[in-house]
Amino acid sequence: MLVFNFCQTSLKGEHLRAATDYIRTVVRDAMNLRSKFRDVGNRETISRLEEVINSIDTSNVWHVKCYSLFTSKDKIQRLEKKCNKDEASAISTSSPRKTRAQTKQVDWDKCAFCQVHTNERLSSVMTFKMSEQIIEISKFDKILCTRFAGISDLIAAEDKYHLSCFSASKRSRDKTKSEMKDYDLALVWLSKELEYAADKGHVIRLDDAWERYTTLAEKAGNTLPSSFISRRATFKDKIMHMVGDIIQHVQSFEREPSERHILLFPKKYAKMVLSQLVTQGTADEEDDELTLPVYHQQDDFLSLVHVALMIRADVQETPGYMGLDIGIHDVGDCVPESLQLFLNLLFGGERLLDKETIEEKENEVRRKALAVAQDILYGVSNGKKWTPKHIGLGSTLHQVTRSKDLVKLFHKAGHSLSYDQILHLDTGLAERVLNTMDEKSETVIPPNLVQGNFVHFSADNIDILDETLDGKNTSHATQIAGWQHGAENSSLLDGVNPSKKRSLDIPESMDKIGTIVARKSNSVFIKAVKTTWYDQAEDKKECKQAAKATDLAFNMLRSEGVIRS
């Protein structure tokens, strides 16, 4: 008596049932549904059933328990839900490496290679050998690789093909392999498997990725590069170059350095609690398409990684500071709340949560947290996102010391802009001032002067290199400063951007000295001047008395704050 093709074993005490027509129909329906819903676990069982399901041999029997498990409606419904969920996830999740060209949906009623209707007869994929051969061919074709993404069984997918298309693709595969003898095909396969693991949210150890790479290299017939064997960091850099847009690497949190591992984390799950991510990875370990072992770690490490990745994601999403003001209110706009909260707790401790801190202490903690937060923001962005601290500290340091080396030292420590960026910034400020030049009078009007307010001017001599005893080879100049009382212009730095130049192009009119022509001046007096006007006593000159009284009243009112200009 032949045991039916469920378990292929003979167990004592198990009830056997004969293969009636009704039972055959039930098994056939269950087999078709399981194939449709991609039941990978029963793939071999379904393959055996296809050979005997239409047989008229009545000696075929099976175990009642095996029959019940295979035809169970509950299990088939769960399989259907899982299949629908995977298809929905595949549709909604877009690959980061996808180009702008839209990928058309595969029509399984057409040839899997050409996707067109012709008079040529279509052949169905009936064996696992043919399925694996077509999938292996697709790895060398960009379109086919995208078309068969996520599919491991073309029999269940009811794939069809033209023999001519299959032969042409096979020849193309062989040609590509011959041209890629020096190309690391195993690394390409490994990157595809890492992309799949990242899409499912799995955490992979770099050591496990290396073991998988050695297996793939042996399968592809490649020799392991000596640089990978002698220095594992070279292998890591090569992997990150290929999958760095969807995966980032961190080091595990272990006491002993020998126990620490490089872990590969999916970027798109950066804001997901890592304990949930590992739990999800544990639930998906039965995924037959997952070829890499999933990493598990303690909750302390997962919490640290979760906080770090969440803050890093917030920092990358936060736009850099666009203005040039350096007030403390501008700092809060460029620092994400998660980073600020983390640093406040780091500097202030649990007392900040209990609201037991004094206001002065709280302000000190906030000031320290914002200072460190700006360094973190500048460092994570590799200097691409500026902060008020780096703008103000770098500009002040350069303005006061004029030391290039000192600015470079602070920049290497991560506290200020680079020296070149400071020069671009200073040039941008100078260009803003030159833009206020009046074309007719060729006079620069400082942008911080408020129009309509009284302007005072103070002048003083400037002696340059006046430390010589004889005064030779020294320069003398006069500097005039204009100043006003009252509030200054609040929009002083609005619209000011760093210049693209390191040096300033001074207009020719700034250095141009006009020619002075000495001519006899015309008298400004229309009539003869009475000299007796200037010979009168001081107390009898009404105009002088009026001017003196006006000046005295103005000074008294201004000193008491009644007048400000």
Secondary structure, DSSP 8 states (H G I E B T S, - for coil): -EE-TTT----TT--EEE--HHHHHHHHHHHHHHHHTT-STTHHHHHHHHHHTT---TTEEEEHHHHHHHT-HHHHHHHHHHHHHHHHHHHH---TT--SS------TTSBTTT----SS--EE--SHHHHHHHHHHHTT-HHHHHHTTT---TTTTT-EE-HHHHHHHHHHHHHHHHHTTTS-HHHHHHHHHHHHHHHTT--EEHHHHHHHHHHHHHHHT----HHHHH-HHHHHHHHHHHHTTTEEEEE---SSGGG--EEEEEGGGTTS-HHHHHHHHHHTTT-TT--S------HHHHHHHHHHHHHHHHHHHS----S----HHHHHHHS-HHHHHHHHHHHHTTHHHHT-S-HHHHHHHHHHHHHHHHHHHHHHTTT-S--HHHHHHHHHHHHHH--HHHHHHHHHTTSS--HHHHHHHHHHHHHHHHTTEETTTTEE--TTS-TTS--EEEEEEEEESTT-SS-TT-EEEEEEEEE-SS---TTTTTT----S-SS----HHHH------------S-SS---GGGGTS-GGG-HHHHHHHHHHHHHHHHHHTTS---
